Amino acid sequence: MHITYDELRSIKHQLPTGSIKKIADDLGLEEQTVRNYFGAKKFENGKIVDAHLQPGPNGGIVDLQDTRILQAAQRLIGRPTA
């Protein structure tokens, strides 16, 4: 799935407080792995996720190989999932 970096960050910023922990707990992931998915780069406490950033408009194009985190976030903010 392709999404712009700006759109991915926008989704992250719309999440209610505590959502990163909820997503991590629901998916059996480290919280830092979920943060990294949304653009953080602190890999010592989390895993690198299957996302690749290519230069382009709106912060670039992110190619997401695993969309489970994105879908969980979209559900939390009331957006339809892909």
KEDRENRO-400053 format. One record per residue (C-alpha): residue in one letter; x, y, z. Coordinates in steps of 0.001 Angstrom, whole numbers, plus 500000, padded with zeros to 6 digits. Example, Ala and Ser with C-alpha at 12.3 -4.5 7.8 and 13.67 -1.06 7.14 Angstrom:
2
a512300495500507800s513670498940507140
***
This chain:
82
m500000500000500000h501222503511499219i500512506560501383t502238509918501664y504446510506504673d502382513586505536e499157511534505511l500735508876507730r501827511555510212s498376513159510056i496775509859511065k499248509532513940h498471513054515175q494716512328515175l495097509326517482p493682509751520986t496055509652523945g497110506094524728s496533504804521200i500153503820520548k500060501543523608k496660500132522640i497796499343519087a501013497772520380d499156495652522944d496474494576520454l499057493520517855g501639492090520264l504281494674519353e506623496979521247e505288500530521586q508454501863519943t507811499668516900v504427501378516482r506061504811516901n508687503871514302y505888502936511883f504623506515512083g508043508026511427a510058507785514650k513597506525514227k514467505090517632f515257501539516597e517161500333519671n513869499920521574g511722498828518656k511929497012515405i512286498398511926v508931497956510237d508223496967506650a507921500509505340h510030502153502683l510130505923502085q510705507272498592p511270510953497842g508235512771496528p505584515377497262n503942515679500685g506944514297502541g507477511413500137i505707508175499374v505685505430501996d505342501866500711l503783499863503556q504245496104503302d502305495370506509t499226497536507064r498028496097510404i499242499130512383l497724501567509886q494393499729509915a494314499704513725a495025503448513781q492337504155511189r489783502239513255l490699504273516357i490085507572514556g486935506337512833r488305506119509304p487449503278506952t490331500835506519a491710499776503171
***
